[in-house]
């Protein structure tokens, strides 16, 4: 395989400790194994890293979402990148299925940081030559980098799952959790050929709490509602949207999100919610204590593997999201 500088460089996939099962599935889809890397902690808690194979001249991909514990996983990623930078690979790509510190992406009041920009600078300084991420909290975060960023979207995988529920298009209402999410909701509506769209009028009362007051748009009385969002953190926004839909007469409610953070009281809130199913992807590992009976995990390993292969072979990433794009890579190996 040939990458951009004209040399022949073997692709190598490595993983941090944040989500090794996802990294293993990505490698299997590529017909490969994860590279050998030794990760541990010194007695005082500092992260130790040692690459246990030669990567000189290789095309290296490091899979590490910066999910909770965010600081630990982010620091581990930075140290891994630094280790590779000093090992002379041809290129280092940070594969970050979930990009932490994305909420503060602008200075909307005095004396606050732009943490999303800070993390972009840290990743670049640590040694990343490019970044591959999935469903950023805000698309403009790509502009914080001075290196190439490939931004993937999980909407094909999620809409494929929703289609499998066999909801008649005329019975389906796509519900956006707030006004800021309308553009994404419209994309789901288009792909699902749903005839109707509604929006929750949300008011944020604090950093962790929101209040949903009204429903704007199509009526949901007697309809099946599917709520889409990029992440479920404390589940406050999602549960509020579900409650509004139920209050307006929805007969069934399904929830879909790319990133299932499920922090604080999220699991308890979702357990109490009147919801048929919660679909999330495996960008963030789902701990056993968070595995509710109505949670469905959709794998994005094939999507990420396809993107990695395309980056390695200098092919277009945007073609992945065209309706006539080639099918995902078949899983290889045992």
HURATA-V920493 format. One record per residue. N is the residue number from 0. RES is the residue in three letters. OMEGA is omega as a letter, one per 30 degrees, with the letter a starting at -180 (* if undefined). D_FIRST is the distance of its C-alpha to the first C-alpha in whole Angstrom. Layout:
N & RES & OMEGA & D_FIRST
N & RES & OMEGA & D_FIRST
This chain:
0 & UNK & a & 0
1 & UNK & l & 4
2 & UNK & a & 7
3 & UNK & a & 10
4 & UNK & l & 12
5 & UNK & l & 10
6 & UNK & l & 9
7 & UNK & a & 6
8 & UNK & a & 7
9 & UNK & l & 7
10 & UNK & l & 8
11 & UNK & l & 12
12 & UNK & l & 15
13 & UNK & a & 18
14 & UNK & l & 22
15 & UNK & a & 25
16 & UNK & a & 28
17 & UNK & a & 29
18 & UNK & a & 27
19 & UNK & l & 25
20 & UNK & l & 26
21 & UNK & l & 24
22 & UNK & l & 21
23 & UNK & l & 21
24 & UNK & l & 21
25 & UNK & a & 18
26 & UNK & l & 16
27 & UNK & l & 18
28 & UNK & l & 17
29 & UNK & a & 13
30 & UNK & a & 14
31 & UNK & l & 14
32 & UNK & l & 17
33 & UNK & l & 18
34 & UNK & a & 18
35 & UNK & l & 21
36 & UNK & a & 23
37 & UNK & a & 27
38 & UNK & l & 29
39 & UNK & l & 33
40 & UNK & l & 36
41 & UNK & a & 38
42 & UNK & a & 42
43 & UNK & l & 42
44 & UNK & l & 40
45 & UNK & a & 37
46 & UNK & l & 33
47 & UNK & a & 32
48 & UNK & l & 28
49 & UNK & l & 27
50 & UNK & a & 23
51 & UNK & l & 23
52 & UNK & a & 20
53 & UNK & l & 18
54 & UNK & a & 16
55 & UNK & l & 16
56 & UNK & a & 13
57 & UNK & l & 11
58 & UNK & a & 10
59 & UNK & l & 13
60 & UNK & a & 15
61 & UNK & a & 19
62 & UNK & a & 20
63 & UNK & l & 24
64 & UNK & l & 27
65 & UNK & l & 30
66 & UNK & l & 32
67 & UNK & f & 35
68 & UNK & a & 36
69 & UNK & a & 35
70 & UNK & a & 36
71 & UNK & a & 34
72 & UNK & l & 31
73 & UNK & a & 30
74 & UNK & l & 32
75 & UNK & l & 29
76 & UNK & a & 26
77 & UNK & a & 27
78 & UNK & l & 28
79 & UNK & l & 25
80 & UNK & l & 23
81 & UNK & l & 25
82 & UNK & l & 24
83 & UNK & l & 21
84 & UNK & a & 22
85 & UNK & a & 24
86 & UNK & l & 21
87 & UNK & l & 19
88 & UNK & l & 15
89 & UNK & a & 13
90 & UNK & l & 14
91 & UNK & l & 16
92 & UNK & l & 16
93 & UNK & l & 20
94 & UNK & a & 20
95 & UNK & a & 23
96 & UNK & l & 24
97 & UNK & a & 28
98 & UNK & l & 29
99 & UNK & a & 32
100 & UNK & a & 35
101 & UNK & a & 34
102 & UNK & l & 38
103 & UNK & a & 39
104 & UNK & l & 37
105 & UNK & l & 40
106 & UNK & a & 43
107 & UNK & l & 46
108 & UNK & a & 49
109 & UNK & l & 50
110 & UNK & l & 49
111 & UNK & a & 45
112 & UNK & l & 42
113 & UNK & a & 39
114 & UNK & l & 37
115 & UNK & l & 34
116 & UNK & l & 33
117 & UNK & a & 34
118 & UNK & l & 31
119 & UNK & l & 29
120 & UNK & a & 30
121 & UNK & a & 30
122 & UNK & l & 26
123 & UNK & l & 25
124 & UNK & a & 28
125 & UNK & l & 26
126 & UNK & l & 23
127 & UNK & l & 21
128 & UNK & l & 19
129 & UNK & a & 18
130 & UNK & l & 20
131 & UNK & a & 19
132 & UNK & a & 23
133 & UNK & l & 25
134 & UNK & l & 28
135 & UNK & l & 29
136 & UNK & l & 33
137 & UNK & a & 33
138 & UNK & a & 31
139 & UNK & l & 32
140 & UNK & l & 31
141 & UNK & a & 27
142 & UNK & l & 30
143 & UNK & a & 30
144 & UNK & l & 27
145 & UNK & l & 26
146 & UNK & a & 22
147 & UNK & l & 20
148 & UNK & l & 21
149 & UNK & a & 20
150 & UNK & l & 23
151 & UNK & l & 23
152 & UNK & a & 26
153 & UNK & a & 27
154 & UNK & l & 29
155 & UNK & a & 27
156 & UNK & a & 28
157 & UNK & l & 31
158 & UNK & l & 32
159 & UNK & l & 31
160 & UNK & a & 33
161 & UNK & l & 36
162 & UNK & a & 36
163 & UNK & l & 36
164 & UNK & l & 40
165 & UNK & l & 41
166 & UNK & l & 43
167 & UNK & a & 45
168 & UNK & a & 44
169 & UNK & a & 47
170 & UNK & a & 48
171 & UNK & l & 45
172 & UNK & l & 45
173 & UNK & a & 42
174 & UNK & l & 44
175 & UNK & a & 43
176 & UNK & l & 44
177 & UNK & a & 45
178 & UNK & a & 45
179 & UNK & a & 42
180 & UNK & a & 40
181 & UNK & a & 41
182 & UNK & l & 38
183 & UNK & a & 35
184 & UNK & l & 38
185 & UNK & l & 38
186 & UNK & l & 35
187 & UNK & l & 35
188 & UNK & a & 39
189 & UNK & a & 37
190 & UNK & a & 34
191 & UNK & a & 37
192 & UNK & l & 39
193 & UNK & a & 42
194 & UNK & a & 45
195 & UNK & l & 46
196 & UNK & l & 45
197 & UNK & a & 47
198 & UNK & l & 47
199 & UNK & l & 48
200 & UNK & a & 50
201 & UNK & l & 49
202 & UNK & a & 51
203 & UNK & a & 50
204 & UNK & l & 52
205 & UNK & a & 50
206 & UNK & a & 47
207 & UNK & a & 47
208 & UNK & l & 49
209 & UNK & l & 50
210 & UNK & l & 52
211 & UNK & a & 52
212 & UNK & a & 55
213 & UNK & l & 54
214 & UNK & a & 52
215 & UNK & l & 51
216 & UNK & a & 51
217 & UNK & l & 51
218 & UNK & a & 53
219 & UNK & a & 52
220 & UNK & l & 55
221 & UNK & a & 54
222 & UNK & l & 51
223 & UNK & a & 47
224 & UNK & l & 46
225 & UNK & a & 42
226 & UNK & l & 42
227 & UNK & l & 38
228 & UNK & a & 37
229 & UNK & l & 34
230 & UNK & l & 36
231 & UNK & a & 39
232 & UNK & l & 40
233 & UNK & a & 43
234 & UNK & l & 44
235 & UNK & l & 47
236 & UNK & a & 45
237 & UNK & a & 44
238 & UNK & l & 47
239 & UNK & l & 49
240 & UNK & l & 48
241 & UNK & l & 48
242 & UNK & l & 52
243 & UNK & l & 52
244 & UNK & l & 51
245 & UNK & a & 53
246 & UNK & l & 56
247 & UNK & l & 56
248 & UNK & l & 56
249 & UNK & a & 52
250 & UNK & l & 52
251 & UNK & l & 49
252 & UNK & l & 46
253 & UNK & l & 43
254 & UNK & l & 41
255 & UNK & l & 37
256 & UNK & l & 35
257 & UNK & a & 31
258 & UNK & l & 32
259 & UNK & l & 35
260 & UNK & l & 36
261 & UNK & a & 40
262 & UNK & l & 42
263 & UNK & a & 45
264 & UNK & a & 47
265 & UNK & a & 44
266 & UNK & l & 45
267 & UNK & a & 48
268 & UNK & a & 48
269 & UNK & l & 46
270 & UNK & a & 48
271 & UNK & a & 51
272 & UNK & l & 50
273 & UNK & a & 51
274 & UNK & a & 47
275 & UNK & a & 46
276 & UNK & l & 42
277 & UNK & a & 40
278 & UNK & l & 36
279 & UNK & l & 34
280 & UNK & a & 30
281 & UNK & l & 28
282 & UNK & l & 27
283 & UNK & a & 30
284 & UNK & a & 31
285 & UNK & a & 35
286 & UNK & a & 37
287 & UNK & a & 40
288 & UNK & l & 43
289 & UNK & a & 41
290 & UNK & l & 40
291 & UNK & a & 43
292 & UNK & a & 43
293 & UNK & l & 43
294 & UNK & l & 39
295 & UNK & a & 36
296 & UNK & l & 33
297 & UNK & a & 30
298 & UNK & l & 26
299 & UNK & a & 24
300 & UNK & a & 21
301 & UNK & l & 19
302 & UNK & a & 20
303 & UNK & l & 18
304 & UNK & l & 15
305 & UNK & l & 14
306 & UNK & l & 15
307 & UNK & l & 12
308 & UNK & a & 10
309 & UNK & l & 11
310 & UNK & a & 11
311 & UNK & a & 7
312 & UNK & l & 6
313 & UNK & l & 10
314 & UNK & a & 12
315 & UNK & l & 15
316 & UNK & a & 17
317 & UNK & l & 20
318 & UNK & l & 19
319 & UNK & a & 20
320 & UNK & l & 23
321 & UNK & a & 24
322 & UNK & l & 26
323 & UNK & l & 24
324 & UNK & l & 21
325 & UNK & a & 19
326 & UNK & l & 20
327 & UNK & l & 19
328 & UNK & l & 16
329 & UNK & l & 19
330 & UNK & a & 19
331 & UNK & l & 18
332 & UNK & a & 20
333 & UNK & * & 23
